[in-house]
Amino acid sequence: MRSGLKLALVTLPLALVGVGILAFIIARTPPPERNELAERATAVRVIVAQSQAVAPVLTGFGVVNPARTFEAIAEVGGTAEYVNPSLDQGAIIPAGDVLLRLSPADFNLAIAQARANIRASQARLEELTVSEENLKAALALENDTLALKTTELDRAESLLAAGTASPAARDAARAVYLAQRQKTLAIESSLALLPTQRAAQVEQIAVHQASLEAAKLNLARTELILPFAARVASVSVEVGQFVRVGQVIAQFDGIEAAEVQAQVSVAALLELLQATQPGAEALATDPSAMTETIRALGLSANVQLRLGSNVLEWPATVERISDTIDQKTGTIGVIVTVETAYSSARPGIRPPLTKGMFVAVTLSAPPVMGFLVPRSALRDGKLMLADADDRLQFVPISPALLQGEFALIDAGLEQGARVVVSAPSPAMAGMLLDVTEDTTLTARLQDAGQVE
């Protein structure tokens, strides 16, 4: 009873008072303000597209080799009598210096023998001349004798016909005539052989003369002379050593010019050609065709050597394309020549461009007009632009050339267009943008495309 009375007299009145107070507060409190939904702009960075002259470049890497090499090969055999004291590996020898001299004794003997043979043949030729004169004089005498014997034979024939001489006398006269006739024919035969003997002797003199010239040539070959200034790469001869015919006594690397075969991507090379030559997309990957095309374009080259924090540069000339394409890497060699490999060297400051150095080669094509944008701004073949209402647009773009961290655009982009270079997330066409121009990136793009 007391619990029910307590509930009815205390608890229930208190609850009713609380409900009343709450209702009073709710009735007196104003309703909450409603916030209208508004579109939020996404902050992005942009650059303003500016058409400029851009020099397409392509970088490859390769090893330096001398443009000219020389193998000093012995053309004759003999004992090394003299070896150039500067003939040591790494030494630089000027053009025209004698590298090696073989003993000339054997070759001098060959020359003396050839000259003696010539003199003997000339003496034999003179002997034939004297013999011809003697044979002609003898023939004249024998012809006179033959005339007398002919007269005696005629007289014997007449006497035999008249019956005053015997046949034996006529036969004896005839035998004497025939013997004289044989002598005359023998001399005539000897005279007839003289022109042939003389011609044979003249040819023999020519043979000996050729032997003399060969001996003189071999004597000259006992000296090996360096045809151009070069650095010694290897040596394999010493004084007193017997040198065989065909032996390589030393190898040299020319110092006038150096070559670098820079390996570049075939696809990147074709892109460079396409960016500078209309219709290059149909260009075959045949190295000879590429060589002709590159020569027609007038590509320039620059060789760079990195030594710590220093980068040394040499101007180079594009010569040709290597004859094969590396199937594993898909690269092809572009061969460039540096004419100042040694002439521009300064001791302690600038080393010469020597064999074995690993260098970078930058190929530069004639400049073309276009727009440079960051390569990262291209997404799935599209470029993001901010339109006049600061809204996002996607424009399909096919870059003419991808050059390092930049892309060259030659079509599909207008002067003054605002290119979005930061990545809004999510990126939806038509979304509102809060645009800020990236002046630092704009300056980098202008410097990257600057034509020197």
C-alpha positions in Angstrom: 0.0 0.0 0.0 2.7 2.4 0.9 4.6 1.7 -2.3 1.6 2.3 -4.5 0.8 5.5 -2.5 4.4 6.7 -2.9 4.2 6.1 -6.7 0.9 8.0 -7.0 1.8 10.9 -4.7 5.6 11.5 -5.5 7.0 9.8 -8.5 4.2 10.4 -11.0 3.9 14.1 -10.3 7.6 14.6 -10.7 7.6 12.8 -14.1 4.7 14.9 -15.3 6.6 18.1 -14.3 9.7 16.9 -16.2 7.7 16.2 -19.3 6.1 19.6 -19.1 9.5 21.4 -18.8 10.8 19.4 -21.9 7.8 20.3 -23.9 8.2 24.0 -23.0 11.8 24.0 -24.0 11.1 22.3 -27.4 8.3 24.7 -28.0 10.5 27.8 -27.3 13.6 26.6 -29.3 13.8 27.8 -33.0 14.2 25.0 -35.7 17.8 24.3 -37.0 19.0 26.1 -40.1 19.2 24.2 -43.3 22.5 24.3 -45.3 21.9 24.3 -49.0 24.2 21.8 -51.0 27.0 23.7 -52.9 29.5 22.3 -55.6 33.1 22.1 -54.2 36.0 23.0 -56.5 39.1 20.7 -56.6 42.5 22.4 -56.5 44.7 21.6 -59.4 47.9 23.0 -61.0 47.9 24.0 -64.7 50.3 25.3 -67.3 49.4 27.5 -70.3 50.3 25.8 -73.6 52.7 28.0 -75.5 53.9 27.0 -79.0 57.7 27.0 -79.3 60.5 25.6 -81.4 61.6 22.3 -79.9 64.7 20.3 -80.9 63.8 16.6 -80.7 66.6 14.8 -78.9 67.5 11.2 -78.3 70.1 9.8 -76.0 72.1 6.6 -76.3 75.1 5.1 -74.6 78.2 3.5 -76.0 82.0 2.9 -75.7 84.6 5.0 -77.4 86.8 3.4 -80.1 89.4 5.0 -82.3 88.1 6.0 -85.8 91.3 4.5 -87.3 93.5 1.6 -86.3 96.8 0.3 -87.7 98.4 -3.1 -87.5 102.2 -3.0 -88.2 102.7 -6.2 -90.1 106.1 -7.4 -91.3 106.0 -7.8 -95.1 109.4 -9.5 -95.2 111.3 -11.7 -92.7 114.5 -10.9 -91.0 116.3 -10.0 -87.7 115.1 -6.8 -85.9 118.0 -4.5 -86.1 116.3 -1.4 -84.7 113.1 -0.9 -82.7 111.7 2.6 -82.0 112.5 3.4 -78.3 109.1 5.0 -77.9 107.3 1.8 -79.0 105.7 1.1 -75.6 102.1 0.5 -74.8 100.2 3.7 -74.3 102.9 6.0 -75.9 101.9 8.4 -78.6 104.1 8.3 -81.7 103.9 11.0 -84.4 103.2 10.2 -88.1 106.3 9.2 -90.2 108.4 7.7 -87.4 110.3 4.5 -88.1 108.9 1.7 -85.9 111.1 -1.2 -86.9 114.1 -1.8 -89.2 115.2 -5.3 -90.1 118.7 -6.3 -91.1 119.2 -5.4 -94.8 122.1 -7.8 -95.4 120.1 -10.5 -97.2 118.3 -7.9 -99.3 121.5 -6.1 -100.3 122.9 -9.5 -101.5 119.8 -10.1 -103.5 120.2 -6.6 -105.1 123.8 -7.3 -105.9 123.0 -10.7 -107.5 120.2 -9.2 -109.6 122.5 -6.5 -110.8 125.2 -9.0 -111.7 122.7 -11.1 -113.6 121.7 -8.0 -115.6 125.3 -7.2 -116.4 125.9 -10.8 -117.6 122.8 -10.7 -119.8 123.8 -7.4 -121.3 127.3 -8.8 -122.0 125.7 -11.8 -123.7 123.6 -9.4 -125.8 126.7 -7.6 -126.9 128.4 -10.9 -127.7 125.5 -11.7 -130.0 126.0 -8.4 -131.8 129.7 -9.2 -132.4 128.8 -12.8 -133.4 126.4 -11.4 -136.0 129.0 -9.2 -137.5 131.5 -12.1 -137.6 128.9 -14.5 -139.2 128.1 -11.9 -141.8 131.7 -11.6 -142.8 132.2 -15.3 -142.8 129.1 -15.7 -144.9 130.4 -13.3 -147.5 133.6 -15.3 -147.8 131.8 -18.6 -148.0 129.5 -17.2 -150.7 132.6 -16.3 -152.8 134.0 -19.8 -152.3 130.6 -21.3 -153.2 130.7 -19.2 -156.4 134.1 -20.7 -157.3 132.9 -24.2 -156.6 129.8 -23.7 -158.7 132.1 -22.6 -161.6 134.2 -25.7 -161.2 131.2 -27.9 -161.1 129.9 -26.3 -164.3 133.3 -26.9 -166.0 133.3 -30.5 -165.0 129.8 -31.0 -166.4 130.9 -29.4 -169.7 134.0 -31.6 -170.0 132.0 -34.7 -169.2 129.6 -33.8 -171.9 132.5 -33.3 -174.4 134.0 -36.6 -173.4 137.2 -35.1 -172.2 136.5 -35.8 -168.5 135.5 -38.8 -166.6 132.3 -39.1 -164.4 134.5 -39.5 -161.4 136.0 -36.1 -161.9 132.5 -34.6 -162.3 131.4 -36.3 -159.1 134.4 -35.0 -157.1 133.6 -31.5 -158.3 130.0 -31.9 -157.3 131.0 -33.2 -153.8 133.2 -30.2 -153.2 130.3 -27.9 -154.3 127.9 -29.6 -151.9 130.3 -29.3 -149.0 130.7 -25.6 -149.6 127.0 -25.2 -150.0 126.5 -26.9 -146.6 129.0 -24.5 -144.9 127.1 -21.5 -146.4 123.7 -22.8 -145.1 125.1 -23.4 -141.7 126.3 -19.8 -141.4 122.9 -18.6 -142.8 121.1 -20.7 -140.1 123.2 -19.2 -137.4 122.4 -15.7 -138.6 118.7 -16.6 -138.7 118.7 -17.7 -135.0 120.4 -14.5 -133.8 117.2 -12.4 -133.6 115.5 -15.0 -131.5 118.5 -15.3 -129.3 118.7 -11.6 -129.0 115.0 -11.3 -128.1 115.4 -14.1 -125.5 118.3 -12.3 -124.0 116.4 -9.0 -123.8 113.6 -10.8 -122.0 116.2 -12.3 -119.6 117.4 -8.9 -118.9 113.8 -7.8 -118.1 113.5 -10.8 -115.7 116.7 -9.8 -113.9 115.5 -6.2 -113.8 112.2 -7.3 -112.2 114.2 -9.3 -109.7 116.3 -6.2 -108.9 113.1 -4.1 -108.4 111.7 -6.8 -106.2 114.9 -6.9 -104.1 114.8 -3.1 -103.8 111.2 -3.2 -102.7 111.9 -5.9 -100.1 114.8 -3.7 -98.9 112.4 -0.8 -98.5 110.0 -3.1 -96.6 112.6 -3.7 -94.0 111.5 -0.4 -92.5 108.0 -0.1 -91.0 106.8 3.5 -90.8 103.7 4.8 -88.9 101.4 6.4 -91.5 99.5 8.6 -89.0 99.9 9.8 -85.4 98.7 7.1 -83.1 98.8 5.6 -79.6 100.5 2.2 -79.1 97.9 -0.4 -78.1 100.2 -3.5 -78.1 103.8 -4.4 -78.9 105.3 -7.9 -79.7 108.9 -7.3 -81.0 112.3 -6.7 -79.5 115.8 -5.9 -80.9 117.5 -9.1 -82.1 114.3 -11.0 -82.5 113.6 -12.8 -85.8 110.5 -11.4 -87.4 108.5 -13.7 -89.6 106.6 -12.6 -92.7 103.1 -11.6 -91.7 103.9 -11.2 -88.0 102.1 -8.3 -86.2 104.7 -6.4 -84.4 102.5 -3.7 -82.9 98.9 -2.3 -83.0 98.0 1.4 -82.9 94.9 3.5 -82.2 94.6 6.7 -84.2 94.4 9.9 -82.1 93.0 12.2 -84.8 89.3 11.1 -84.3 87.2 8.7 -82.2 84.0 6.8 -82.9 81.2 5.9 -80.6 78.5 3.4 -81.4 75.6 4.6 -79.3 72.9 2.0 -78.7 69.4 3.7 -79.0 65.9 2.2 -79.1 64.7 1.6 -82.7 61.2 2.7 -81.7 62.6 6.0 -80.2 64.7 6.6 -83.3 61.7 6.1 -85.5 59.7 8.6 -83.3 62.5 11.2 -83.7 62.4 10.7 -87.5 58.6 10.9 -87.6 58.7 14.1 -85.6 61.0 15.8 -88.1 60.2 14.2 -91.4 56.6 13.9 -92.8 55.9 10.4 -94.0 58.6 8.8 -91.8 56.0 6.5 -90.3 56.4 4.4 -93.4 60.2 4.2 -93.0 61.6 0.7 -93.0 63.9 -0.4 -90.2 66.6 -1.3 -92.7 69.9 0.2 -91.4 70.9 1.4 -94.9 67.6 3.2 -95.4 67.9 4.8 -91.9 71.4 5.9 -92.7 70.3 7.8 -95.8 67.4 9.3 -93.9 69.5 10.5 -91.0 72.1 12.0 -93.4 69.3 13.9 -95.2 67.9 15.2 -91.9 71.3 16.7 -90.8 71.2 15.3 -87.2 73.8 16.8 -84.9 75.4 14.9 -82.0 77.0 15.6 -78.7 79.2 13.2 -76.7 79.2 13.5 -72.9 81.6 12.0 -70.4 80.7 12.1 -66.7 83.6 12.4 -64.3 82.2 12.6 -60.8 80.3 15.9 -60.7 81.8 17.2 -63.9 80.4 16.5 -67.4 82.7 17.0 -70.3 81.3 17.4 -73.8 82.6 17.0 -77.4 80.8 17.9 -80.6 80.3 14.9 -82.9 79.1 14.1 -86.4 76.5 11.4 -87.2 78.2 9.0 -89.6 76.0 6.0 -90.1 73.8 3.3 -88.6 75.2 -0.1 -87.6 74.4 -3.1 -89.8 72.3 -5.1 -87.2 69.6 -4.6 -84.7 70.0 -6.3 -81.3 67.1 -8.7 -81.1 67.3 -8.9 -77.3 67.2 -5.2 -76.5 65.6 -3.8 -79.6 68.4 -1.3 -80.0 70.4 -0.2 -83.0 73.8 1.4 -83.1 74.2 5.0 -84.2 77.9 5.7 -85.0 79.1 9.2 -84.4 82.6 10.6 -85.0 84.5 13.1 -82.7 87.2 15.0 -84.6 88.6 16.7 -81.5 89.2 13.6 -79.4 92.8 14.5 -78.5 93.2 18.0 -79.9 90.9 19.5 -77.2 92.6 17.8 -74.3 94.1 19.9 -71.5 96.4 18.1 -69.0 94.8 17.9 -65.6 91.6 19.6 -66.7 90.2 17.8 -69.8 91.4 14.3 -70.6 91.4 13.0 -74.2 88.5 10.9 -75.4 90.2 7.5 -75.4 89.3 3.9 -76.2 87.1 2.2 -73.6 85.4 5.3 -72.1 81.7 4.8 -71.5 79.9 7.9 -72.8 76.4 9.3 -73.5 75.5 10.4 -77.0 72.7 13.0 -77.5 71.3 13.2 -81.0 69.5 16.4 -81.9 67.2 16.9 -84.9 66.3 20.2 -86.5 63.7 22.1 -84.4 60.0 21.7 -85.0 57.1 23.8 -83.7 55.0 22.2 -81.0 53.9 22.2 -77.4 55.9 20.7 -74.6 53.9 19.1 -71.7 54.9 16.9 -68.8 54.8 13.3 -69.8 52.8 12.6 -66.6 50.0 14.8 -67.9 49.1 12.2 -70.5 46.8 9.5 -69.1 45.6 6.7 -71.3 46.2 8.8 -74.5 44.2 11.8 -73.1 45.2 15.2 -71.9 43.2 17.0 -69.1 42.4 20.6 -69.8 40.7 23.3 -67.7 38.1 25.1 -69.9 37.0 28.8 -69.7 34.5 27.8 -66.9 37.2 26.1 -64.8 35.8 22.7 -65.6 37.7 19.6 -66.4 37.8 18.3 -70.0 39.5 15.2 -71.5 41.1 15.7 -74.9 42.5 12.7 -76.9 46.1 13.4 -77.8 48.7 11.5 -79.8 52.2 12.9 -78.9 54.6 13.4 -81.8 57.6 12.5 -79.6 58.2 11.3 -76.0 61.4 13.0 -74.9 62.5 12.1 -71.4 60.0 13.4 -68.9 58.3 15.6 -71.5 56.0 15.0 -74.4 55.9 16.9 -77.7 52.4 17.7 -79.0 52.1 19.0 -82.6 48.3 18.6 -83.1 45.1 18.6 -81.0 46.2 21.4 -78.6 45.6 25.1 -79.0 47.7 28.1 -78.1 46.8 29.3 -74.6 45.0 26.1 -73.5 45.4 25.3 -69.8 46.8 21.9 -69.3 46.1 20.2 -65.9 49.4 18.8 -64.6 48.3 17.6 -61.2 46.0 14.6 -60.8 42.6 15.3 -59.2 41.0 12.3 -57.5 38.5 11.3 -58.6 38.9 12.9 -62.1 35.5 13.3 -63.8 34.7 15.3 -66.9 33.0 18.6 -66.1 34.0 18.8 -62.5 34.7 22.2 -61.1 38.4 23.1 -60.6 40.3 25.5 -58.4 43.1 26.5 -60.9 46.6 27.6 -60.0 49.2 28.2 -62.7 52.5 26.3 -62.1 55.0 29.0 -63.2 58.0 26.9 -62.1 57.0 24.0 -64.4 56.3 26.5 -67.2 59.9 27.8 -67.0 61.3 24.3 -67.0 59.3 23.5 -70.1 60.6 26.6 -71.8 64.2 25.7 -70.9 63.8 22.1 -72.0 62.6 23.1 -75.4 65.1 25.9 -75.9 66.9 25.6 -79.2 70.6 26.4 -78.9 
